Amino acid sequence: MVPAMPSKPYLLYYWPSIQGRGEFVRLLLEDAGAPYVDVARQPPAEGGGVAAMLKLLEGAAPGALAPFGPPFLRHGNLVLAQTALILHWLAPRHGLVPKAEAARLHAHQLQLTVTDFLVEVHDTHHPIASSKYYQEQQPEAKRRAAEFLANRLPKYLGYFERVLRANGGKFLVGRGHSYVDGSLFQLVEGLRYAFPKAFRALEPKVPRTLALADRVAARPRLAAYLASGRRVPFNEHGLFRRYPELDAG
Ligand SMILES: N[C@@H](CCC(=O)N[C@@H](CS)C(=O)NCC(=O)O)C(=O)O
């Protein structure tokens, strides 16, 4: 049985103007139809804004471990950071992962692989320092992105495609949709935005991944979310950035 919805909304803290890592949590919450407040996107007068998020990063929640960085989720006394861990905690509460321990761990393992992949996506435009502008590290970004597109992108996507095939072709884990399917959808969306040419060239090699992404996008609550103003558009401040000079030639 899927546990009841929380009586109080979850509080999600993430940068308000990008999808970034927070989007993986938003997708789960939206798919679950769970009540949540995207705190940094609320007006400061109502206790929201980036300042409210920074306050918690400085350790303002008594008794809770201060997160290193966003996204983090607050529910009652619990403050939980690390995208993969947040999803691992939320998913069983909303029936978005199978109940069996091995399946839950496999989902978590796959989400941690998504975490690794996102670092490499980020490093295509910021290979030297997150604190410096892209324009200050453009030559290095070009070399890094070329290597990423030639070797790492096909390796990661090929891996997820193989996992799908080995599990019957439709779902990454178990016999039904789980949050990691939502995460793979988000990777497809991000890659299509950031590297349209390179991704198109890889499409024939990952048919199951593409079909999964279509099915996820058609899930009723997610379709409504994707069409809504709550979905922040991709932009050149997030993880997936469209710099045509970094895409395949
Ligand atoms: N491993 C963490 C990474 C968190 C992270 O890098 N958050 C970014 C935003 S997407 C941030 O603002 N980090 C602060 C920093 O690295 O200084 C996760 O997957 O949630």
PDBQT file of the ligand as one rigid body, heavy atoms in Angstrom, charges set to zero:
ROOT
HETATM    1  N1  LIG A 301      25.961  15.754  -5.119  1.00  0.00    +0.000 N 
HETATM    2  C1  LIG A 301      25.027  16.826  -4.927  1.00  0.00    +0.000 C 
HETATM    3  C2  LIG A 301      25.553  18.053  -5.633  1.00  0.00    +0.000 C 
HETATM    4  C3  LIG A 301      24.862  19.298  -5.200  1.00  0.00    +0.000 C 
HETATM    5  C4  LIG A 301      25.319  20.480  -5.999  1.00  0.00    +0.000 C 
HETATM    6  O1  LIG A 301      26.364  20.462  -6.674  1.00  0.00    +0.000 OA
HETATM    7  N2  LIG A 301      24.510  21.553  -5.962  1.00  0.00    +0.000 N 
HETATM    8  C5  LIG A 301      24.820  22.735  -6.727  1.00  0.00    +0.000 C 
HETATM    9  C6  LIG A 301      23.594  23.261  -7.436  1.00  0.00    +0.000 C 
HETATM   10  S1  LIG A 301      23.033  22.079  -8.634  1.00  0.00    +0.000 SA
HETATM   11  C7  LIG A 301      25.351  23.819  -5.823  1.00  0.00    +0.000 C 
HETATM   12  O2  LIG A 301      24.845  24.919  -5.741  1.00  0.00    +0.000 OA
HETATM   13  N3  LIG A 301      26.451  23.487  -5.156  1.00  0.00    +0.000 N 
HETATM   14  C8  LIG A 301      27.182  24.428  -4.333  1.00  0.00    +0.000 C 
HETATM   15  C9  LIG A 301      28.669  24.244  -4.522  1.00  0.00    +0.000 C 
HETATM   16  O3  LIG A 301      29.081  23.268  -5.183  1.00  0.00    +0.000 OA
HETATM   17  O4  LIG A 301      29.425  25.082  -4.036  1.00  0.00    +0.000 OA
HETATM   18  C10 LIG A 301      23.633  16.398  -5.456  1.00  0.00    +0.000 C 
HETATM   19  O5  LIG A 301      23.592  15.527  -6.325  1.00  0.00    +0.000 OA
HETATM   20  O6  LIG A 301      22.612  16.935  -4.996  1.00  0.00    +0.000 OA
ENDROOT
TORSDOF 0
